Amino acid sequence: MSIYLEIFGYIGSILLMISMMMTSMVKLRIINIIGSIISTVYSIVHGAYAVVFLNIGMMGINIYHLIRSFRAMAVSKAEKTADADATDTVHKPNNLEETI
């Protein structure tokens, strides 16, 4: 095999290891997905189909959890915005006459 292909495979492995050091789950999952993609390509070239299966499974799990995380963040942000809007309308007068 080509030295470039071997380096490509090592990059995938290194990214997978780096992803495990992340404190943020979103960063962990994104880096892990990238590492899994690279490792999948490398494994296909080498004919290591069990590793291909593993990496595809890991990508699916990470994508599923990323989608759940982004949806939860969107809901949380919407709730905070709604709470702030409700607080603003309660404490702010509608017109100038009410303040006089």
PyMOL CGO cylinders between C-alpha atoms (Angstrom):
from pymol import cmd
from pymol.cgo import CYLINDER

trace = [
    CYLINDER, 0.00, 0.00, 0.00, 0.95, 3.61, -0.50, 0.3, 1, 1, 1, 1, 1, 1,
    CYLINDER, 0.95, 3.61, -0.50, 2.53, 5.55, 2.34, 0.3, 1, 1, 1, 1, 1, 1,
    CYLINDER, 2.53, 5.55, 2.34, -0.10, 8.24, 1.77, 0.3, 1, 1, 1, 1, 1, 1,
    CYLINDER, -0.10, 8.24, 1.77, -2.86, 5.74, 2.36, 0.3, 1, 1, 1, 1, 1, 1,
    CYLINDER, -2.86, 5.74, 2.36, -1.21, 4.61, 5.58, 0.3, 1, 1, 1, 1, 1, 1,
    CYLINDER, -1.21, 4.61, 5.58, -0.88, 8.23, 6.75, 0.3, 1, 1, 1, 1, 1, 1,
    CYLINDER, -0.88, 8.23, 6.75, -4.56, 8.74, 5.87, 0.3, 1, 1, 1, 1, 1, 1,
    CYLINDER, -4.56, 8.74, 5.87, -5.45, 5.75, 8.06, 0.3, 1, 1, 1, 1, 1, 1,
    CYLINDER, -5.45, 5.75, 8.06, -3.36, 7.06, 10.94, 0.3, 1, 1, 1, 1, 1, 1,
    CYLINDER, -3.36, 7.06, 10.94, -5.06, 10.46, 10.68, 0.3, 1, 1, 1, 1, 1, 1,
    CYLINDER, -5.06, 10.46, 10.68, -8.43, 8.74, 11.09, 0.3, 1, 1, 1, 1, 1, 1,
    CYLINDER, -8.43, 8.74, 11.09, -7.20, 6.84, 14.14, 0.3, 1, 1, 1, 1, 1, 1,
    CYLINDER, -7.20, 6.84, 14.14, -5.69, 9.96, 15.69, 0.3, 1, 1, 1, 1, 1, 1,
    CYLINDER, -5.69, 9.96, 15.69, -8.94, 11.89, 15.20, 0.3, 1, 1, 1, 1, 1, 1,
    CYLINDER, -8.94, 11.89, 15.20, -10.88, 9.10, 16.90, 0.3, 1, 1, 1, 1, 1, 1,
    CYLINDER, -10.88, 9.10, 16.90, -8.47, 9.24, 19.85, 0.3, 1, 1, 1, 1, 1, 1,
    CYLINDER, -8.47, 9.24, 19.85, -8.60, 13.05, 20.02, 0.3, 1, 1, 1, 1, 1, 1,
    CYLINDER, -8.60, 13.05, 20.02, -12.39, 12.96, 20.03, 0.3, 1, 1, 1, 1, 1, 1,
    CYLINDER, -12.39, 12.96, 20.03, -12.31, 10.92, 23.24, 0.3, 1, 1, 1, 1, 1, 1,
    CYLINDER, -12.31, 10.92, 23.24, -10.43, 13.75, 24.98, 0.3, 1, 1, 1, 1, 1, 1,
    CYLINDER, -10.43, 13.75, 24.98, -13.11, 16.36, 24.29, 0.3, 1, 1, 1, 1, 1, 1,
    CYLINDER, -13.11, 16.36, 24.29, -15.09, 17.73, 27.21, 0.3, 1, 1, 1, 1, 1, 1,
    CYLINDER, -15.09, 17.73, 27.21, -17.88, 18.93, 24.93, 0.3, 1, 1, 1, 1, 1, 1,
    CYLINDER, -17.88, 18.93, 24.93, -20.11, 16.13, 23.67, 0.3, 1, 1, 1, 1, 1, 1,
    CYLINDER, -20.11, 16.13, 23.67, -20.88, 18.05, 20.47, 0.3, 1, 1, 1, 1, 1, 1,
    CYLINDER, -20.88, 18.05, 20.47, -17.17, 18.46, 19.64, 0.3, 1, 1, 1, 1, 1, 1,
    CYLINDER, -17.17, 18.46, 19.64, -16.55, 14.83, 20.57, 0.3, 1, 1, 1, 1, 1, 1,
    CYLINDER, -16.55, 14.83, 20.57, -19.26, 13.60, 18.21, 0.3, 1, 1, 1, 1, 1, 1,
    CYLINDER, -19.26, 13.60, 18.21, -18.25, 15.85, 15.30, 0.3, 1, 1, 1, 1, 1, 1,
    CYLINDER, -18.25, 15.85, 15.30, -14.57, 14.90, 15.49, 0.3, 1, 1, 1, 1, 1, 1,
    CYLINDER, -14.57, 14.90, 15.49, -15.51, 11.25, 15.99, 0.3, 1, 1, 1, 1, 1, 1,
    CYLINDER, -15.51, 11.25, 15.99, -17.70, 11.34, 12.85, 0.3, 1, 1, 1, 1, 1, 1,
    CYLINDER, -17.70, 11.34, 12.85, -14.83, 12.81, 10.81, 0.3, 1, 1, 1, 1, 1, 1,
    CYLINDER, -14.83, 12.81, 10.81, -12.42, 10.19, 12.17, 0.3, 1, 1, 1, 1, 1, 1,
    CYLINDER, -12.42, 10.19, 12.17, -14.93, 7.43, 11.45, 0.3, 1, 1, 1, 1, 1, 1,
    CYLINDER, -14.93, 7.43, 11.45, -15.35, 8.60, 7.85, 0.3, 1, 1, 1, 1, 1, 1,
    CYLINDER, -15.35, 8.60, 7.85, -11.59, 8.54, 7.30, 0.3, 1, 1, 1, 1, 1, 1,
    CYLINDER, -11.59, 8.54, 7.30, -11.25, 5.16, 9.02, 0.3, 1, 1, 1, 1, 1, 1,
    CYLINDER, -11.25, 5.16, 9.02, -14.12, 3.76, 6.94, 0.3, 1, 1, 1, 1, 1, 1,
    CYLINDER, -14.12, 3.76, 6.94, -12.44, 4.77, 3.68, 0.3, 1, 1, 1, 1, 1, 1,
    CYLINDER, -12.44, 4.77, 3.68, -9.14, 3.32, 4.88, 0.3, 1, 1, 1, 1, 1, 1,
    CYLINDER, -9.14, 3.32, 4.88, -10.82, 0.07, 5.97, 0.3, 1, 1, 1, 1, 1, 1,
    CYLINDER, -10.82, 0.07, 5.97, -12.66, -0.32, 2.65, 0.3, 1, 1, 1, 1, 1, 1,
    CYLINDER, -12.66, -0.32, 2.65, -9.37, 0.00, 0.77, 0.3, 1, 1, 1, 1, 1, 1,
    CYLINDER, -9.37, 0.00, 0.77, -7.83, -2.67, 3.01, 0.3, 1, 1, 1, 1, 1, 1,
    CYLINDER, -7.83, -2.67, 3.01, -10.90, -4.89, 2.85, 0.3, 1, 1, 1, 1, 1, 1,
    CYLINDER, -10.90, -4.89, 2.85, -11.45, -4.77, 6.62, 0.3, 1, 1, 1, 1, 1, 1,
    CYLINDER, -11.45, -4.77, 6.62, -15.22, -4.92, 6.40, 0.3, 1, 1, 1, 1, 1, 1,
    CYLINDER, -15.22, -4.92, 6.40, -15.77, -5.62, 10.10, 0.3, 1, 1, 1, 1, 1, 1,
    CYLINDER, -15.77, -5.62, 10.10, -14.07, -2.28, 10.85, 0.3, 1, 1, 1, 1, 1, 1,
    CYLINDER, -14.07, -2.28, 10.85, -16.17, -0.62, 8.14, 0.3, 1, 1, 1, 1, 1, 1,
    CYLINDER, -16.17, -0.62, 8.14, -19.30, -1.97, 9.86, 0.3, 1, 1, 1, 1, 1, 1,
    CYLINDER, -19.30, -1.97, 9.86, -18.09, -0.68, 13.23, 0.3, 1, 1, 1, 1, 1, 1,
    CYLINDER, -18.09, -0.68, 13.23, -17.31, 2.80, 11.91, 0.3, 1, 1, 1, 1, 1, 1,
    CYLINDER, -17.31, 2.80, 11.91, -20.62, 3.11, 10.06, 0.3, 1, 1, 1, 1, 1, 1,
    CYLINDER, -20.62, 3.11, 10.06, -22.40, 2.10, 13.26, 0.3, 1, 1, 1, 1, 1, 1,
    CYLINDER, -22.40, 2.10, 13.26, -20.45, 4.68, 15.27, 0.3, 1, 1, 1, 1, 1, 1,
    CYLINDER, -20.45, 4.68, 15.27, -21.26, 7.37, 12.71, 0.3, 1, 1, 1, 1, 1, 1,
    CYLINDER, -21.26, 7.37, 12.71, -24.96, 6.54, 12.89, 0.3, 1, 1, 1, 1, 1, 1,
    CYLINDER, -24.96, 6.54, 12.89, -24.99, 6.69, 16.68, 0.3, 1, 1, 1, 1, 1, 1,
    CYLINDER, -24.99, 6.69, 16.68, -23.06, 9.97, 16.74, 0.3, 1, 1, 1, 1, 1, 1,
    CYLINDER, -23.06, 9.97, 16.74, -25.29, 11.58, 14.10, 0.3, 1, 1, 1, 1, 1, 1,
    CYLINDER, -25.29, 11.58, 14.10, -28.41, 10.49, 16.00, 0.3, 1, 1, 1, 1, 1, 1,
    CYLINDER, -28.41, 10.49, 16.00, -27.13, 12.01, 19.25, 0.3, 1, 1, 1, 1, 1, 1,
    CYLINDER, -27.13, 12.01, 19.25, -25.95, 15.20, 17.51, 0.3, 1, 1, 1, 1, 1, 1,
    CYLINDER, -25.95, 15.20, 17.51, -29.43, 15.72, 16.08, 0.3, 1, 1, 1, 1, 1, 1,
    CYLINDER, -29.43, 15.72, 16.08, -30.94, 15.19, 19.54, 0.3, 1, 1, 1, 1, 1, 1,
    CYLINDER, -30.94, 15.19, 19.54, -28.46, 17.64, 21.07, 0.3, 1, 1, 1, 1, 1, 1,
    CYLINDER, -28.46, 17.64, 21.07, -29.14, 20.33, 18.46, 0.3, 1, 1, 1, 1, 1, 1,
    CYLINDER, -29.14, 20.33, 18.46, -32.90, 19.91, 18.89, 0.3, 1, 1, 1, 1, 1, 1,
    CYLINDER, -32.90, 19.91, 18.89, -32.57, 20.18, 22.67, 0.3, 1, 1, 1, 1, 1, 1,
    CYLINDER, -32.57, 20.18, 22.67, -30.43, 23.32, 22.30, 0.3, 1, 1, 1, 1, 1, 1,
    CYLINDER, -30.43, 23.32, 22.30, -33.00, 24.85, 19.95, 0.3, 1, 1, 1, 1, 1, 1,
    CYLINDER, -33.00, 24.85, 19.95, -35.84, 24.12, 22.35, 0.3, 1, 1, 1, 1, 1, 1,
    CYLINDER, -35.84, 24.12, 22.35, -33.86, 25.50, 25.28, 0.3, 1, 1, 1, 1, 1, 1,
    CYLINDER, -33.86, 25.50, 25.28, -33.03, 28.66, 23.35, 0.3, 1, 1, 1, 1, 1, 1,
    CYLINDER, -33.03, 28.66, 23.35, -36.66, 29.10, 22.31, 0.3, 1, 1, 1, 1, 1, 1,
    CYLINDER, -36.66, 29.10, 22.31, -37.83, 28.67, 25.91, 0.3, 1, 1, 1, 1, 1, 1,
    CYLINDER, -37.83, 28.67, 25.91, -35.32, 31.25, 27.16, 0.3, 1, 1, 1, 1, 1, 1,
    CYLINDER, -35.32, 31.25, 27.16, -36.40, 33.68, 24.45, 0.3, 1, 1, 1, 1, 1, 1,
    CYLINDER, -36.40, 33.68, 24.45, -40.07, 33.13, 25.29, 0.3, 1, 1, 1, 1, 1, 1,
    CYLINDER, -40.07, 33.13, 25.29, -39.37, 33.63, 29.01, 0.3, 1, 1, 1, 1, 1, 1,
    CYLINDER, -39.37, 33.63, 29.01, -37.45, 36.84, 28.30, 0.3, 1, 1, 1, 1, 1, 1,
    CYLINDER, -37.45, 36.84, 28.30, -40.24, 38.14, 26.05, 0.3, 1, 1, 1, 1, 1, 1,
    CYLINDER, -40.24, 38.14, 26.05, -42.85, 37.37, 28.71, 0.3, 1, 1, 1, 1, 1, 1,
    CYLINDER, -42.85, 37.37, 28.71, -40.80, 39.15, 31.38, 0.3, 1, 1, 1, 1, 1, 1,
    CYLINDER, -40.80, 39.15, 31.38, -40.26, 42.17, 29.14, 0.3, 1, 1, 1, 1, 1, 1,
    CYLINDER, -40.26, 42.17, 29.14, -43.98, 42.59, 28.41, 0.3, 1, 1, 1, 1, 1, 1,
    CYLINDER, -43.98, 42.59, 28.41, -44.88, 42.37, 32.09, 0.3, 1, 1, 1, 1, 1, 1,
    CYLINDER, -44.88, 42.37, 32.09, -42.40, 44.99, 33.30, 0.3, 1, 1, 1, 1, 1, 1,
    CYLINDER, -42.40, 44.99, 33.30, -42.45, 47.43, 30.40, 0.3, 1, 1, 1, 1, 1, 1,
    CYLINDER, -42.45, 47.43, 30.40, -45.34, 49.84, 29.98, 0.3, 1, 1, 1, 1, 1, 1,
    CYLINDER, -45.34, 49.84, 29.98, -47.19, 49.72, 26.68, 0.3, 1, 1, 1, 1, 1, 1,
    CYLINDER, -47.19, 49.72, 26.68, -47.22, 53.44, 26.20, 0.3, 1, 1, 1, 1, 1, 1,
    CYLINDER, -47.22, 53.44, 26.20, -45.87, 56.62, 27.71, 0.3, 1, 1, 1, 1, 1, 1,
    CYLINDER, -45.87, 56.62, 27.71, -49.11, 57.61, 29.46, 0.3, 1, 1, 1, 1, 1, 1,
    CYLINDER, -49.11, 57.61, 29.46, -48.89, 54.65, 31.84, 0.3, 1, 1, 1, 1, 1, 1,
    CYLINDER, -48.89, 54.65, 31.84, -45.58, 55.90, 33.21, 0.3, 1, 1, 1, 1, 1, 1,
    CYLINDER, -45.58, 55.90, 33.21, -46.86, 59.38, 34.03, 0.3, 1, 1, 1, 1, 1, 1,
]
cmd.load_cgo(trace, "trace")
